[in-house]
């Protein structure tokens, strides 16, 4: 970018130049923020489109099985 020759425009150019972040810290911070946003976006997409069993609940009924006479099975002949 060319530097202007008049004093007023030189002052405007230097104030604009001072407002623009040009240091390496800014670019590193910008890259870190963009990478974090991409990672969080991918994590949220993966979390909302896949099923996880870590927080699963099972609904069922408990059925008691008992014989009509008391005692233990000793033998179960197959015919």
PDB file with SEQRES, HELIX, SHEET and CRYST1 records, atoms N, CA, C and O in Angstrom:
SEQRES   1 A   79  UNK UNK UNK UNK UNK UNK UNK UNK UNK UNK UNK UNK UNK          
SEQRES   2 A   79  UNK UNK UNK UNK UNK UNK UNK UNK UNK UNK UNK UNK UNK          
SEQRES   3 A   79  UNK UNK UNK UNK UNK UNK UNK UNK UNK UNK UNK UNK UNK          
SEQRES   4 A   79  UNK UNK UNK UNK UNK UNK UNK UNK UNK UNK UNK UNK UNK          
SEQRES   5 A   79  UNK UNK UNK UNK UNK UNK UNK UNK UNK UNK UNK UNK UNK          
SEQRES   6 A   79  UNK UNK UNK UNK UNK UNK UNK UNK UNK UNK UNK UNK UNK          
SEQRES   7 A   79  UNK                                                          
HELIX    1 AA1 UNK A    7  UNK A   19  1                                  13    
HELIX    2 AA2 UNK A   24  UNK A   49  1                                  26    
CRYST1    1.000    1.000    1.000  90.00  90.00  90.00 P 1           1          
ATOM      1  N   UNK A   1       0.845  -1.168   0.000  1.00  0.00           N  
ATOM      2  CA  UNK A   1       0.000   0.000   0.000  1.00  0.00           C  
ATOM      3  C   UNK A   1       0.889   1.229   0.000  1.00  0.00           C  
ATOM      4  O   UNK A   1       1.851   1.316   0.763  1.00  0.00           O  
ATOM      5  N   UNK A   2       0.559   2.174  -0.859  1.00  0.00           N  
ATOM      6  CA  UNK A   2       1.365   3.391  -0.952  1.00  0.00           C  
ATOM      7  C   UNK A   2       1.063   4.324   0.203  1.00  0.00           C  
ATOM      8  O   UNK A   2      -0.076   4.430   0.659  1.00  0.00           O  
ATOM      9  N   UNK A   3       2.093   4.992   0.663  1.00  0.00           N  
ATOM     10  CA  UNK A   3       1.866   5.990   1.694  1.00  0.00           C  
ATOM     11  C   UNK A   3       1.492   7.309   1.035  1.00  0.00           C  
ATOM     12  O   UNK A   3       2.153   7.732   0.087  1.00  0.00           O  
ATOM     13  N   UNK A   4       0.452   7.961   1.518  1.00  0.00           N  
ATOM     14  CA  UNK A   4       0.029   9.237   0.931  1.00  0.00           C  
ATOM     15  C   UNK A   4       1.067  10.331   1.195  1.00  0.00           C  
ATOM     16  O   UNK A   4       1.881  10.234   2.113  1.00  0.00           O  
ATOM     17  N   UNK A   5       1.012  11.393   0.345  1.00  0.00           N  
ATOM     18  CA  UNK A   5       2.018  12.447   0.438  1.00  0.00           C  
ATOM     19  C   UNK A   5       1.564  13.645   1.266  1.00  0.00           C  
ATOM     20  O   UNK A   5       2.413  14.345   1.818  1.00  0.00           O  
ATOM     21  N   UNK A   6       0.254  13.912   1.377  1.00  0.00           N  
ATOM     22  CA  UNK A   6      -0.188  15.078   2.135  1.00  0.00           C  
ATOM     23  C   UNK A   6      -0.139  14.802   3.633  1.00  0.00           C  
ATOM     24  O   UNK A   6      -0.265  13.647   4.040  1.00  0.00           O  
ATOM     25  N   UNK A   7       0.043  15.840   4.478  1.00  0.00           N  
ATOM     26  CA  UNK A   7       0.165  15.634   5.927  1.00  0.00           C  
ATOM     27  C   UNK A   7      -1.103  15.068   6.551  1.00  0.00           C  
ATOM     28  O   UNK A   7      -1.014  14.219   7.439  1.00  0.00           O  
ATOM     29  N   UNK A   8      -2.279  15.510   6.117  1.00  0.00           N  
ATOM     30  CA  UNK A   8      -3.530  14.989   6.689  1.00  0.00           C  
ATOM     31  C   UNK A   8      -3.721  13.517   6.363  1.00  0.00           C  
ATOM     32  O   UNK A   8      -4.097  12.727   7.229  1.00  0.00           O  
ATOM     33  N   UNK A   9      -3.466  13.157   5.140  1.00  0.00           N  
ATOM     34  CA  UNK A   9      -3.630  11.760   4.767  1.00  0.00           C  
ATOM     35  C   UNK A   9      -2.544  10.895   5.399  1.00  0.00           C  
ATOM     36  O   UNK A   9      -2.779   9.718   5.670  1.00  0.00           O  
ATOM     37  N   UNK A  10      -1.365  11.455   5.637  1.00  0.00           N  
ATOM     38  CA  UNK A  10      -0.309  10.707   6.317  1.00  0.00           C  
ATOM     39  C   UNK A  10      -0.727  10.396   7.750  1.00  0.00           C  
ATOM     40  O   UNK A  10      -0.492   9.294   8.247  1.00  0.00           O  
ATOM     41  N   UNK A  11      -1.348  11.372   8.412  1.00  0.00           N  
ATOM     42  CA  UNK A  11      -1.824  11.166   9.773  1.00  0.00           C  
ATOM     43  C   UNK A  11      -2.927  10.099   9.793  1.00  0.00           C  
ATOM     44  O   UNK A  11      -2.944   9.244  10.678  1.00  0.00           O  
ATOM     45  N   UNK A  12      -3.847  10.146   8.822  1.00  0.00           N  
ATOM     46  CA  UNK A  12      -4.928   9.159   8.752  1.00  0.00           C  
ATOM     47  C   UNK A  12      -4.362   7.762   8.480  1.00  0.00           C  
ATOM     48  O   UNK A  12      -4.821   6.777   9.059  1.00  0.00           O  
ATOM     49  N   UNK A  13      -3.372   7.687   7.603  1.00  0.00           N  
ATOM     50  CA  UNK A  13      -2.754   6.405   7.286  1.00  0.00           C  
ATOM     51  C   UNK A  13      -2.054   5.819   8.507  1.00  0.00           C  
ATOM     52  O   UNK A  13      -2.171   4.621   8.766  1.00  0.00           O  
ATOM     53  N   UNK A  14      -1.333   6.637   9.256  1.00  0.00           N  
ATOM     54  CA  UNK A  14      -0.612   6.123  10.406  1.00  0.00           C  
ATOM     55  C   UNK A  14      -1.575   5.709  11.517  1.00  0.00           C  
ATOM     56  O   UNK A  14      -1.302   4.741  12.227  1.00  0.00           O  
ATOM     57  N   UNK A  15      -2.703   6.422  11.685  1.00  0.00           N  
ATOM     58  CA  UNK A  15      -3.663   6.005  12.716  1.00  0.00           C  
ATOM     59  C   UNK A  15      -4.356   4.714  12.301  1.00  0.00           C  
ATOM     60  O   UNK A  15      -4.648   3.876  13.154  1.00  0.00           O  
ATOM     61  N   UNK A  16      -4.626   4.533  11.006  1.00  0.00           N  
ATOM     62  CA  UNK A  16      -5.210   3.278  10.527  1.00  0.00           C  
ATOM     63  C   UNK A  16      -4.207   2.148  10.681  1.00  0.00           C  
ATOM     64  O   UNK A  16      -4.575   1.030  11.043  1.00  0.00           O  
ATOM     65  N   UNK A  17      -2.958   2.434  10.411  1.00  0.00           N  
ATOM     66  CA  UNK A  17      -1.905   1.426  10.544  1.00  0.00           C  
ATOM     67  C   UNK A  17      -1.764   0.984  12.002  1.00  0.00           C  
ATOM     68  O   UNK A  17      -1.527  -0.194  12.268  1.00  0.00           O  
ATOM     69  N   UNK A  18      -1.905   1.904  12.937  1.00  0.00           N  
ATOM     70  CA  UNK A  18      -1.788   1.572  14.348  1.00  0.00           C  
ATOM     71  C   UNK A  18      -2.985   0.774  14.853  1.00  0.00           C  
ATOM     72  O   UNK A  18      -2.859   0.049  15.840  1.00  0.00           O  
ATOM     73  N   UNK A  19      -4.133   0.885  14.207  1.00  0.00           N  
ATOM     74  CA  UNK A  19      -5.321   0.158  14.643  1.00  0.00           C  
ATOM     75  C   UNK A  19      -5.326  -1.292  14.172  1.00  0.00           C  
ATOM     76  O   UNK A  19      -5.947  -2.138  14.814  1.00  0.00           O  
ATOM     77  N   UNK A  20      -4.664  -1.593  13.092  1.00  0.00           N  
ATOM     78  CA  UNK A  20      -4.660  -2.948  12.559  1.00  0.00           C  
ATOM     79  C   UNK A  20      -3.695  -3.827  13.356  1.00  0.00           C  
ATOM     80  O   UNK A  20      -2.532  -3.464  13.528  1.00  0.00           O  
ATOM     81  N   UNK A  21      -4.160  -4.970  13.841  1.00  0.00           N  
ATOM     82  CA  UNK A  21      -3.254  -5.873  14.549  1.00  0.00           C  
ATOM     83  C   UNK A  21      -2.339  -6.586  13.558  1.00  0.00           C  
ATOM     84  O   UNK A  21      -2.815  -7.264  12.648  1.00  0.00           O  
ATOM     85  N   UNK A  22      -1.058  -6.439  13.730  1.00  0.00           N  
ATOM     86  CA  UNK A  22      -0.128  -7.035  12.774  1.00  0.00           C  
ATOM     87  C   UNK A  22       0.918  -7.913  13.450  1.00  0.00           C  
ATOM     88  O   UNK A  22       1.752  -8.506  12.767  1.00  0.00           O  
ATOM     89  N   UNK A  23       0.890  -8.007  14.757  1.00  0.00           N  
ATOM     90  CA  UNK A  23       1.913  -8.770  15.464  1.00  0.00           C  
ATOM     91  C   UNK A  23       1.667 -10.267  15.381  1.00  0.00           C  
ATOM     92  O   UNK A  23       0.555 -10.702  15.084  1.00  0.00           O  
ATOM     93  N   UNK A  24       2.690 -11.046  15.640  1.00  0.00           N  
ATOM     94  CA  UNK A  24       2.543 -12.505  15.592  1.00  0.00           C  
ATOM     95  C   UNK A  24       1.624 -13.039  16.690  1.00  0.00           C  
ATOM     96  O   UNK A  24       1.000 -14.086  16.521  1.00  0.00           O  
ATOM     97  N   UNK A  25       1.538 -12.319  17.822  1.00  0.00           N  
ATOM     98  CA  UNK A  25       0.631 -12.777  18.885  1.00  0.00           C  
ATOM     99  C   UNK A  25      -0.819 -12.776  18.403  1.00  0.00           C  
ATOM    100  O   UNK A  25      -1.575 -13.693  18.726  1.00  0.00           O  
ATOM    101  N   UNK A  26      -1.209 -11.774  17.645  1.00  0.00           N  
ATOM    102  CA  UNK A  26      -2.568 -11.709  17.112  1.00  0.00           C  
ATOM    103  C   UNK A  26      -2.852 -12.895  16.200  1.00  0.00           C  
ATOM    104  O   UNK A  26      -3.901 -13.528  16.317  1.00  0.00           O  
ATOM    105  N   UNK A  27      -1.936 -13.197  15.302  1.00  0.00           N  
ATOM    106  CA  UNK A  27      -2.170 -14.286  14.346  1.00  0.00           C  
ATOM    107  C   UNK A  27      -2.189 -15.648  15.046  1.00  0.00           C  
ATOM    108  O   UNK A  27      -2.972 -16.524  14.678  1.00  0.00           O  
ATOM    109  N   UNK A  28      -1.338 -15.824  16.043  1.00  0.00           N  
ATOM    110  CA  UNK A  28      -1.350 -17.086  16.801  1.00  0.00           C  
ATOM    111  C   UNK A  28      -2.660 -17.227  17.553  1.00  0.00           C  
ATOM    112  O   UNK A  28      -3.260 -18.302  17.559  1.00  0.00           O  
ATOM    113  N   UNK A  29      -3.112 -16.151  18.188  1.00  0.00           N  
ATOM    114  CA  UNK A  29      -4.385 -16.183  18.903  1.00  0.00           C  
ATOM    115  C   UNK A  29      -5.547 -16.441  17.946  1.00  0.00           C  
ATOM    116  O   UNK A  29      -6.460 -17.201  18.268  1.00  0.00           O  
ATOM    117  N   UNK A  30      -5.516 -15.818  16.782  1.00  0.00           N  
ATOM    118  CA  UNK A  30      -6.570 -16.029  15.785  1.00  0.00           C  
ATOM    119  C   UNK A  30      -6.602 -17.483  15.319  1.00  0.00           C  
ATOM    120  O   UNK A  30      -7.680 -18.062  15.182  1.00  0.00           O  
ATOM    121  N   UNK A  31      -5.453 -18.069  15.079  1.00  0.00           N  
ATOM    122  CA  UNK A  31      -5.384 -19.470  14.648  1.00  0.00           C  
ATOM    123  C   UNK A  31      -5.896 -20.388  15.748  1.00  0.00           C  
ATOM    124  O   UNK A  31      -6.622 -21.341  15.465  1.00  0.00           O  
ATOM    125  N   UNK A  32      -5.530 -20.120  16.995  1.00  0.00           N  
ATOM    126  CA  UNK A  32      -5.997 -20.945  18.109  1.00  0.00           C  
ATOM    127  C   UNK A  32      -7.507 -20.848  18.250  1.00  0.00           C  
ATOM    128  O   UNK A  32      -8.165 -21.864  18.472  1.00  0.00           O  
ATOM    129  N   UNK A  33      -8.070 -19.658  18.126  1.00  0.00           N  
ATOM    130  CA  UNK A  33      -9.520 -19.478  18.241  1.00  0.00           C  
ATOM    131  C   UNK A  33     -10.241 -20.194  17.107  1.00  0.00           C  
ATOM    132  O   UNK A  33     -11.262 -20.841  17.341  1.00  0.00           O  
ATOM    133  N   UNK A  34      -9.736 -20.091  15.896  1.00  0.00           N  
ATOM    134  CA  UNK A  34     -10.370 -20.766  14.756  1.00  0.00           C  
ATOM    135  C   UNK A  34     -10.298 -22.283  14.925  1.00  0.00           C  
ATOM    136  O   UNK A  34     -11.287 -22.974  14.681  1.00  0.00           O  
ATOM    137  N   UNK A  35      -9.153 -22.806  15.337  1.00  0.00           N  
ATOM    138  CA  UNK A  35      -9.023 -24.251  15.543  1.00  0.00           C  
ATOM    139  C   UNK A  35      -9.949 -24.734  16.661  1.00  0.00           C  
ATOM    140  O   UNK A  35     -10.551 -25.801  16.547  1.00  0.00           O  
ATOM    141  N   UNK A  36     -10.066 -23.963  17.730  1.00  0.00           N  
ATOM    142  CA  UNK A  36     -10.971 -24.339  18.827  1.00  0.00           C  
ATOM    143  C   UNK A  36     -12.422 -24.344  18.347  1.00  0.00           C  
ATOM    144  O   UNK A  36     -13.185 -25.239  18.707  1.00  0.00           O  
ATOM    145  N   UNK A  37     -12.809 -23.362  17.543  1.00  0.00           N  
ATOM    146  CA  UNK A  37     -14.178 -23.306  17.018  1.00  0.00           C  
ATOM    147  C   UNK A  37     -14.462 -24.491  16.101  1.00  0.00           C  
ATOM    148  O   UNK A  37     -15.549 -25.066  16.149  1.00  0.00           O  
ATOM    149  N   UNK A  38     -13.497 -24.857  15.274  1.00  0.00           N  
ATOM    150  CA  UNK A  38     -13.680 -26.012  14.389  1.00  0.00           C  
ATOM    151  C   UNK A  38     -13.786 -27.291  15.209  1.00  0.00           C  
ATOM    152  O   UNK A  38     -14.645 -28.129  14.934  1.00  0.00           O  
ATOM    153  N   UNK A  39     -12.931 -27.454  16.206  1.00  0.00           N  
ATOM    154  CA  UNK A  39     -12.970 -28.659  17.040  1.00  0.00           C  
ATOM    155  C   UNK A  39     -14.288 -28.766  17.800  1.00  0.00           C  
ATOM    156  O   UNK A  39     -14.877 -29.846  17.855  1.00  0.00           O  
ATOM    157  N   UNK A  40     -14.757 -27.681  18.379  1.00  0.00           N  
ATOM    158  CA  UNK A  40     -16.026 -27.695  19.113  1.00  0.00           C  
ATOM    159  C   UNK A  40     -17.182 -27.985  18.174  1.00  0.00           C  
ATOM    160  O   UNK A  40     -18.102 -28.716  18.542  1.00  0.00           O  
ATOM    161  N   UNK A  41     -17.158 -27.433  16.979  1.00  0.00           N  
ATOM    162  CA  UNK A  41     -18.205 -27.709  15.995  1.00  0.00           C  
ATOM    163  C   UNK A  41     -18.243 -29.169  15.583  1.00  0.00           C  
ATOM    164  O   UNK A  41     -19.317 -29.763  15.492  1.00  0.00           O  
ATOM    165  N   UNK A  42     -17.075 -29.750  15.334  1.00  0.00           N  
ATOM    166  CA  UNK A  42     -17.027 -31.170  14.966  1.00  0.00           C  
ATOM    167  C   UNK A  42     -17.479 -32.058  16.125  1.00  0.00           C  
ATOM    168  O   UNK A  42     -18.176 -33.051  15.914  1.00  0.00           O  
ATOM    169  N   UNK A  43     -17.080 -31.697  17.359  1.00  0.00           N  
ATOM    170  CA  UNK A  43     -17.484 -32.469  18.528  1.00  0.00           C  
ATOM    171  C   UNK A  43     -19.001 -32.416  18.724  1.00  0.00           C  
ATOM    172  O   UNK A  43     -19.628 -33.437  19.006  1.00  0.00           O  
ATOM    173  N   UNK A  44     -19.585 -31.232  18.574  1.00  0.00           N  
ATOM    174  CA  UNK A  44     -21.041 -31.104  18.732  1.00  0.00           C  
ATOM    175  C   UNK A  44     -21.781 -31.882  17.643  1.00  0.00           C  
ATOM    176  O   UNK A  44     -22.794 -32.523  17.922  1.00  0.00           O  
ATOM    177  N   UNK A  45     -21.285 -31.830  16.412  1.00  0.00           N  
ATOM    178  CA  UNK A  45     -21.916 -32.580  15.328  1.00  0.00           C  
ATOM    179  C   UNK A  45     -21.833 -34.079  15.599  1.00  0.00           C  
ATOM    180  O   UNK A  45     -22.820 -34.796  15.431  1.00  0.00           O  
ATOM    181  N   UNK A  46     -20.662 -34.556  16.018  1.00  0.00           N  
ATOM    182  CA  UNK A  46     -20.485 -35.977  16.304  1.00  0.00           C  
ATOM    183  C   UNK A  46     -21.367 -36.403  17.465  1.00  0.00           C  
ATOM    184  O   UNK A  46     -21.965 -37.479  17.430  1.00  0.00           O  
ATOM    185  N   UNK A  47     -21.452 -35.569  18.493  1.00  0.00           N  
ATOM    186  CA  UNK A  47     -22.254 -35.887  19.675  1.00  0.00           C  
ATOM    187  C   UNK A  47     -23.745 -35.946  19.344  1.00  0.00           C  
ATOM    188  O   UNK A  47     -24.476 -36.742  19.934  1.00  0.00           O  
ATOM    189  N   UNK A  48     -24.199 -35.121  18.413  1.00  0.00           N  
ATOM    190  CA  UNK A  48     -25.626 -35.096  18.085  1.00  0.00           C  
ATOM    191  C   UNK A  48     -26.021 -36.121  17.030  1.00  0.00           C  
ATOM    192  O   UNK A  48     -27.213 -36.365  16.845  1.00  0.00           O  
ATOM    193  N   UNK A  49     -25.071 -36.727  16.336  1.00  0.00           N  
ATOM    194  CA  UNK A  49     -25.414 -37.684  15.287  1.00  0.00           C  
ATOM    195  C   UNK A  49     -25.060 -39.126  15.630  1.00  0.00           C  
ATOM    196  O   UNK A  49     -25.359 -40.024  14.842  1.00  0.00           O  
ATOM    197  N   UNK A  50     -24.441 -39.378  16.768  1.00  0.00           N  
ATOM    198  CA  UNK A  50     -24.069 -40.732  17.156  1.00  0.00           C  
ATOM    199  C   UNK A  50     -24.716 -41.092  18.492  1.00  0.00           C  
ATOM    200  O   UNK A  50     -24.998 -40.221  19.314  1.00  0.00           O  
ATOM    201  N   UNK A  51     -24.943 -42.387  18.692  1.00  0.00           N  
ATOM    202  CA  UNK A  51     -25.541 -42.873  19.923  1.00  0.00           C  
ATOM    203  C   UNK A  51     -24.419 -43.321  20.850  1.00  0.00           C  
ATOM    204  O   UNK A  51     -23.509 -44.040  20.439  1.00  0.00           O  
ATOM    205  N   UNK A  52     -24.494 -42.890  22.097  1.00  0.00           N  
ATOM    206  CA  UNK A  52     -23.513 -43.275  23.101  1.00  0.00           C  
ATOM    207  C   UNK A  52     -24.202 -44.110  24.161  1.00  0.00           C  
ATOM    208  O   UNK A  52     -25.330 -43.809  24.553  1.00  0.00           O  
ATOM    209  N   UNK A  53     -23.543 -45.148  24.626  1.00  0.00           N  
ATOM    210  CA  UNK A  53     -24.149 -46.015  25.631  1.00  0.00           C  
ATOM    211  C   UNK A  53     -23.735 -45.637  27.046  1.00  0.00           C  
ATOM    212  O   UNK A  53     -24.124 -46.315  27.998  1.00  0.00           O  
ATOM    213  N   UNK A  54     -22.972 -44.594  27.205  1.00  0.00           N  
ATOM    214  CA  UNK A  54     -22.543 -44.180  28.539  1.00  0.00           C  
ATOM    215  C   UNK A  54     -23.706 -43.702  29.400  1.00  0.00           C  
ATOM    216  O   UNK A  54     -23.689 -43.866  30.620  1.00  0.00           O  
ATOM    217  N   UNK A  55     -24.708 -43.117  28.771  1.00  0.00           N  
ATOM    218  CA  UNK A  55     -25.829 -42.577  29.523  1.00  0.00           C  
ATOM    219  C   UNK A  55     -27.150 -43.258  29.145  1.00  0.00           C  
ATOM    220  O   UNK A  55     -28.198 -42.613  29.124  1.00  0.00           O  
ATOM    221  N   UNK A  56     -27.097 -44.558  28.849  1.00  0.00           N  
ATOM    222  CA  UNK A  56     -28.285 -45.285  28.411  1.00  0.00           C  
ATOM    223  C   UNK A  56     -29.128 -45.722  29.601  1.00  0.00           C  
ATOM    224  O   UNK A  56     -28.610 -45.973  30.689  1.00  0.00           O  
ATOM    225  N   UNK A  57     -30.429 -45.806  29.378  1.00  0.00           N  
ATOM    226  CA  UNK A  57     -31.372 -46.304  30.372  1.00  0.00           C  
ATOM    227  C   UNK A  57     -32.137 -47.463  29.753  1.00  0.00           C  
ATOM    228  O   UNK A  57     -32.443 -47.449  28.560  1.00  0.00           O  
ATOM    229  N   UNK A  58     -32.445 -48.466  30.569  1.00  0.00           N  
ATOM    230  CA  UNK A  58     -33.169 -49.633  30.088  1.00  0.00           C  
ATOM    231  C   UNK A  58     -34.490 -49.707  30.838  1.00  0.00           C  
ATOM    232  O   UNK A  58     -34.532 -49.630  32.066  1.00  0.00           O  
ATOM    233  N   UNK A  59     -35.561 -49.857  30.081  1.00  0.00           N  
ATOM    234  CA  UNK A  59     -36.879 -49.984  30.686  1.00  0.00           C  
ATOM    235  C   UNK A  59     -37.338 -51.416  30.478  1.00  0.00           C  
ATOM    236  O   UNK A  59     -37.283 -51.924  29.358  1.00  0.00           O  
ATOM    237  N   UNK A  60     -37.785 -52.067  31.523  1.00  0.00           N  
ATOM    238  CA  UNK A  60     -38.226 -53.454  31.415  1.00  0.00           C  
ATOM    239  C   UNK A  60     -39.123 -53.841  32.578  1.00  0.00           C  
ATOM    240  O   UNK A  60     -39.392 -53.040  33.474  1.00  0.00           O  
ATOM    241  N   UNK A  61     -39.574 -55.071  32.544  1.00  0.00           N  
ATOM    242  CA  UNK A  61     -40.430 -55.597  33.604  1.00  0.00           C  
ATOM    243  C   UNK A  61     -39.730 -56.780  34.262  1.00  0.00           C  
ATOM    244  O   UNK A  61     -39.027 -57.540  33.597  1.00  0.00           O  
ATOM    245  N   UNK A  62     -39.921 -56.930  35.542  1.00  0.00           N  
ATOM    246  CA  UNK A  62     -39.355 -58.052  36.281  1.00  0.00           C  
ATOM    247  C   UNK A  62     -40.445 -59.106  36.414  1.00  0.00           C  
ATOM    248  O   UNK A  62     -41.528 -58.831  36.930  1.00  0.00           O  
ATOM    249  N   UNK A  63     -40.150 -60.310  35.945  1.00  0.00           N  
ATOM    250  CA  UNK A  63     -41.113 -61.409  36.016  1.00  0.00           C  
ATOM    251  C   UNK A  63     -40.521 -62.489  36.911  1.00  0.00           C  
ATOM    252  O   UNK A  63     -39.415 -62.972  36.671  1.00  0.00           O  
ATOM    253  N   UNK A  64     -41.257 -62.855  37.926  1.00  0.00           N  
ATOM    254  CA  UNK A  64     -40.807 -63.909  38.840  1.00  0.00           C  
ATOM    255  C   UNK A  64     -41.280 -65.260  38.304  1.00  0.00           C  
ATOM    256  O   UNK A  64     -42.449 -65.428  37.959  1.00  0.00           O  
ATOM    257  N   UNK A  65     -40.370 -66.203  38.242  1.00  0.00           N  
ATOM    258  CA  UNK A  65     -40.703 -67.555  37.785  1.00  0.00           C  
ATOM    259  C   UNK A  65     -40.595 -68.479  38.994  1.00  0.00           C  
ATOM    260  O   UNK A  65     -39.555 -68.539  39.648  1.00  0.00           O  
ATOM    261  N   UNK A  66     -41.681 -69.198  39.284  1.00  0.00           N  
ATOM    262  CA  UNK A  66     -41.695 -70.102  40.438  1.00  0.00           C  
ATOM    263  C   UNK A  66     -42.495 -71.345  40.082  1.00  0.00           C  
ATOM    264  O   UNK A  66     -43.415 -71.299  39.266  1.00  0.00           O  
ATOM    265  N   UNK A  67     -42.128 -72.452  40.706  1.00  0.00           N  
ATOM    266  CA  UNK A  67     -42.871 -73.693  40.474  1.00  0.00           C  
ATOM    267  C   UNK A  67     -44.088 -73.747  41.396  1.00  0.00           C  
ATOM    268  O   UNK A  67     -44.196 -72.982  42.354  1.00  0.00           O  
ATOM    269  N   UNK A  68     -44.990 -74.659  41.089  1.00  0.00           N  
ATOM    270  CA  UNK A  68     -46.205 -74.767  41.901  1.00  0.00           C  
ATOM    271  C   UNK A  68     -45.973 -75.587  43.168  1.00  0.00           C  
ATOM    272  O   UNK A  68     -46.731 -75.482  44.133  1.00  0.00           O  
ATOM    273  N   UNK A  69     -44.940 -76.387  43.157  1.00  0.00           N  
ATOM    274  CA  UNK A  69     -44.623 -77.172  44.363  1.00  0.00           C  
ATOM    275  C   UNK A  69     -43.237 -76.776  44.859  1.00  0.00           C  
ATOM    276  O   UNK A  69     -42.364 -76.445  44.056  1.00  0.00           O  
ATOM    277  N   UNK A  70     -43.030 -76.807  46.146  1.00  0.00           N  
ATOM    278  CA  UNK A  70     -41.713 -76.418  46.658  1.00  0.00           C  
ATOM    279  C   UNK A  70     -40.679 -77.511  46.409  1.00  0.00           C  
ATOM    280  O   UNK A  70     -41.015 -78.691  46.317  1.00  0.00           O  
ATOM    281  N   UNK A  71     -39.425 -77.104  46.304  1.00  0.00           N  
ATOM    282  CA  UNK A  71     -38.352 -78.062  46.153  1.00  0.00           C  
ATOM    283  C   UNK A  71     -37.393 -77.659  45.047  1.00  0.00           C  
ATOM    284  O   UNK A  71     -37.563 -76.630  44.393  1.00  0.00           O  
ATOM    285  N   UNK A  72     -36.361 -78.512  44.852  1.00  0.00           N  
ATOM    286  CA  UNK A  72     -35.336 -78.279  43.843  1.00  0.00           C  
ATOM    287  C   UNK A  72     -35.476 -79.292  42.724  1.00  0.00           C  
ATOM    288  O   UNK A  72     -35.919 -80.420  42.940  1.00  0.00           O  
ATOM    289  N   UNK A  73     -35.086 -78.870  41.503  1.00  0.00           N  
ATOM    290  CA  UNK A  73     -35.016 -79.828  40.404  1.00  0.00           C  
ATOM    291  C   UNK A  73     -33.800 -80.688  40.598  1.00  0.00           C  
ATOM    292  O   UNK A  73     -32.700 -80.179  40.815  1.00  0.00           O  
ATOM    293  N   UNK A  74     -33.983 -81.984  40.522  1.00  0.00           N  
ATOM    294  CA  UNK A  74     -32.850 -82.894  40.614  1.00  0.00           C  
ATOM    295  C   UNK A  74     -32.531 -83.459  39.242  1.00  0.00           C  
ATOM    296  O   UNK A  74     -31.365 -83.610  38.876  1.00  0.00           O  
ATOM    297  N   UNK A  75     -33.582 -83.770  38.484  1.00  0.00           N  
ATOM    298  CA  UNK A  75     -33.385 -84.376  37.165  1.00  0.00           C  
ATOM    299  C   UNK A  75     -34.469 -83.838  36.249  1.00  0.00           C  
ATOM    300  O   UNK A  75     -35.604 -83.621  36.673  1.00  0.00           O  
ATOM    301  N   UNK A  76     -34.115 -83.626  35.003  1.00  0.00           N  
ATOM    302  CA  UNK A  76     -35.078 -83.157  34.018  1.00  0.00           C  
ATOM    303  C   UNK A  76     -34.990 -84.103  32.803  1.00  0.00           C  
ATOM    304  O   UNK A  76     -34.216 -83.866  31.875  1.00  0.00           O  
ATOM    305  N   UNK A  77     -35.778 -85.151  32.830  1.00  0.00           N  
ATOM    306  CA  UNK A  77     -35.713 -86.111  31.726  1.00  0.00           C  
ATOM    307  C   UNK A  77     -36.302 -85.515  30.441  1.00  0.00           C  
ATOM    308  O   UNK A  77     -37.345 -84.862  30.460  1.00  0.00           O  
ATOM    309  N   UNK A  78     -35.617 -85.756  29.349  1.00  0.00           N  
ATOM    310  CA  UNK A  78     -36.083 -85.309  28.033  1.00  0.00           C  
ATOM    311  C   UNK A  78     -36.671 -86.495  27.308  1.00  0.00           C  
ATOM    312  O   UNK A  78     -36.030 -87.540  27.194  1.00  0.00           O  
ATOM    313  N   UNK A  79     -37.885 -86.342  26.816  1.00  0.00           N  
ATOM    314  CA  UNK A  79     -38.587 -87.459  26.179  1.00  0.00           C  
ATOM    315  C   UNK A  79     -38.243 -87.576  24.716  1.00  0.00           C  
ATOM    316  O   UNK A  79     -38.749 -88.465  24.033  1.00  0.00           O  
TER     317      UNK A  79                                                      
END                                                                             
